[in-house]
């Protein structure tokens, strides 16, 4: 796994959201990039991800892209490919990125399964950053005190090595893309980081966002399955 950066902002807030339950992280980072008009300043290359790219607006969409907004000093790690089996490597990559850029604030966005099928999705936080804990409490975000954290976020917390890491979890009722739950995270990010981003357009564009991301990830999985079958046939 190789990290390529052609700009190196100083001490940015790193926000990462990987494909997970409800695609919350991917939808939220996609929306942040569009709303902040963040620019691509780097990529992460890995031979183990599916050999597939997307074209959007006449431009190549990197499977793993690093986007930066100078107005807010936010760096967004955006993923639109299958990352199964790469969770530990990606967590290490984020830690390396944080050290290179001397950041002291990492935010991880995730969806969690909810037993409730009605009502507004709730959000929870977990943080190792005492200052961020006070910010979350001030904005009436409920703390996660019991639970299982999987994927890159779980690996990131294990490998944090003293680096302050904060997580925001949104309840979702389905493994399908859930823009409503993603919008609830946008609302919290808007408050705790003073972004002045309206989550309402995300709800209005929900169908576009969800169908786009679902299609990209389904294609990514198909390519990964084909590659695995070819590998097994070769080994056999």
SULLIN-V760690 format. One record per backbone hydrogen bond with DSSP energy under -0.5 kcal/mol. CO is the residue of the C=O (numbers start at 1). NH is the residue of the N-H. Records with the same first field share a line. If there is no record, write none. Layout:
BEGIN
CO: NH + NH
END
This chain:
BEGIN
2: 4 + 45
3: 5
4: 43
9: 11
12: 14
13: 15 + 75
14: 16 + 107
15: 77
16: 109
17: 79
18: 25
20: 23
21: 24
22: 178
23: 27
24: 28
25: 29
26: 30
27: 31
28: 32
29: 33
30: 34
31: 35
32: 36
33: 37 + 38
39: 68
41: 6 + 7
42: 66
43: 4
45: 2
46: 49
50: 52
54: 61
56: 59
59: 56
60: 62
61: 54
63: 80
64: 44
65: 67 + 78
66: 41 + 42
67: 76
68: 39 + 70
69: 73 + 74
73: 13
74: 69
75: 15
76: 67 + 78
77: 17
78: 65
83: 86
86: 90
87: 91
88: 92
89: 93
90: 94
91: 95
92: 96
93: 97
94: 98
95: 99
96: 100
97: 101
98: 103
99: 102
101: 11
105: 14
106: 166
107: 16
108: 168
110: 170
112: 172
122: 171
123: 142
124: 169
125: 144
126: 167
128: 130
129: 133
130: 134
131: 135
132: 136
133: 137
134: 138
135: 139
136: 141
137: 140
142: 125
143: 145
148: 150
150: 154
151: 155
152: 156
153: 157
154: 158
155: 159
157: 160
160: 163
164: 106
165: 128
166: 108
167: 126
168: 110
169: 124
170: 112
172: 114
177: 179
178: 182
179: 183
180: 184
181: 185
182: 186
183: 187
184: 188
185: 189
186: 190
187: 191
188: 192
189: 193
190: 194 + 195 + 196
197: 199
199: 202 + 203
200: 204
201: 205
203: 206
205: 209
206: 210
207: 211
208: 212
209: 213
210: 214
211: 215
212: 216
213: 217
214: 218
215: 219
216: 220
217: 221
218: 222
219: 223
220: 224
221: 225
222: 226
223: 227
224: 228
225: 229
226: 230
227: 231
228: 232
229: 233
230: 234
231: 235
232: 236
END
